[in-house]
Structures are given as structure tokens and as C-alpha cells.
Amino acid sequence: MLKRNLIIVLSTMLIGQAYSQCTQGNYTSPGFFPDTIANMPIAVVTIPYTGTMTAVVPVDTVVSGLTIPVDSIGIANITGLPAGFAWATNTPTNFWHGGTVGCVIISGTPQPAEAGIYSVTFNVEISVLGNLAPSALTGYKIEILGPSYANCFDTLSAASIDTCFSFTPDSAYIYSYTVFGNDSVSVKWLVSSQNNAQQGFVTAVYPVNSNACFVSGLTIQCNKSATYKFYDRLYIEDLITNIKPMNENDNAIDVFPNPATDNMTIKYPAKSEITILNIEGQLIKSLKLTNGKTDLDVSAFSSGVYIIRAMTDKGIMMKKFVKE
């Protein structure tokens, strides 16, 4: 009974708060970091992947009123990894003594055919009083995004957003964004139910310090129970310094009709530089406009998703439209 209770207690302790760095000595709460809500970083096909799991091993634990020292905790194996992925710890034995901090590195380069979601299990062994007991940490996933994301070499993540919609979120994409200074971007996501029957908005702020194509992640929790994750590409070309956040009414960009077939109208902040990109980030058209509204002939555009980007002296806004 003592051994069984001990396994339960330690297994529970090792599912802790989220933290993405393996830095020895900075954390005192026992746990594996990140937890299953934050989960493992996403991967993109053809791009080298590295994910880090940090283990904070308790010095001891209390079972039935008795304080019992923890000898060590280690990784026996990790199952469910994509083909070609490997793992290694920072110790030759894959074990960490009680009261220490260790890490597990998962790495590999996913191939185009490997896009998908992989359920990963960390098979842990706990050594107490000379007894070795197995335990499995489940609920971890590595999601590999497909070839359409392969030209984005960086990822952006933000804290989980605790909000509930009147519908079950089924999809989400970036509706618009504003760059603030040279260190953050505020992204407005459009969240939709199945078949886009219902929709709502949510805003997330991401740290960013360079121009690039980013794979941006959105995690939504409803009352910290149901969790939904979505990804979209975010193209940032020009970081702007010394600016103030724009008023929502000042920086709104609108497109109608959307989807469009022949002609469409773009409403944008006055004195804007408008660029239109295809979904791969290639420049299709560039305009310098001043009156806040223009009509655009898109009849020659190929069918697909496009990005309209409006740049002003106050910030950058972006919106997608569909050419049918």
C-alpha cells in the first residue's frame, strides 16, 4: 500500500506548472515542464525541431504521515515520437537525483509525409527506498504542421487565453494584427464554429523582435477545462519603434465582399501603404493610398487566400480575404 500510494503521489507531483526552459536551480516546485495544457512546441515539416522538457525532482515526499526521501527519477523511454525523432537527457543514466533539476531534449526533422498530431508518452521510473516503480506521463502531443508552413522558420506563442464562446471552436485564423514598438505584436484572431456558422474574436499578444514569417499559436481554454489549439502564419516585415498603440477605430481595415470574385472594396487607415501578399508571402500588388478607401479589381487573381497589409506611421494591420 505504501509503494502504491507513493507512486500516485509522485506521479501527481510531476505534472506541474508550465515552463519551457531547462535551467537548473531556478524552480523549486516539483514537476515536468511544460504541462499537458501548454504541451510540447509545434513542429513544421522540413525544419529541424527541438523541444525541451524540464524535470524538477523533489527531495522527499510525504505518504501516510511519513517523510520519505526520493532517491531519483528518470526516463525509461519515450513512445509515440515521429519517425526519425530522438531523445536524450542531460545525464548519462537518464536519471536525476532527488532535489535536482534535469532536462530531456527531443529533436528531429519531420518530413512532409509526417504532418499530423503525435501522442507522446514519457515513461518514468521513480526510485524510492531502493525500489524502482514505473509511471507514465500521458497527454503530451507534438503537432507537425504541413508543407504550407515550411517557409516560416520561427514560432510565436502566448499565454493560454481563458475564455468561453457560445459555440465549440473548430477553426481560427489571424484577422488582423498591430505591431507595437520593436518587441511585441497584438494579434486579433477570428474563431469559428464548424462550417463557420458562428464566429467570435479573441486577441493575443506575442513577443517578437525580428522581421520574419512566424507560425503563431493560439491556445483557448474554457474555464480552464476544454482546450483548443490553432495555428496560422503571421508575416512581419517592418518593426516600428517609438509608436503608440492605435485606437481600434483608427486602425480598422475592412474588405468587402469577402470572398470576392471580380471587384472588392478596401477600407483602411488614411495615408496607408497597402501591400497584397499571397498565402506563401509573395508580393502580388503594392499601393500607396491616402483617402481611406479604394476599389480593387481582383478578377486576374488566382483563386485562393490573400493577405492585405496596411502600414501607417502608427502601426501595421493585416487582414485575409478569399478570391473565388
Secondary structure, 3 states (H helix, E strand, C coil): CHHHHHHHHHHHHCECCCCCCCCCCCCCCCEEECCCCCCCCCEECCCCEEEEEEEECCCEEEECCEEEECCEEEEEEEECCCCCCEEEECCCCCEEECCCEEEEEEEECCCHHHCEEEEEEEEEEEEECCEEEEEEEEEEEEEEECHHHCCCCEEECCCCEECCCCCCCCEEEEEEEEEECCCEEEEEEEEECHHHCCEEEEEEEEECCCCEEEEEEEEEEECCCEEEEEEEEEEECCCCCCCCCCCCCCCCCEEECCCECCEEEEECCCCEEEEEEECCCCEEEEEEECCCEEEEECCCCCCEEEEEEEECCCCEEEEEEEEC
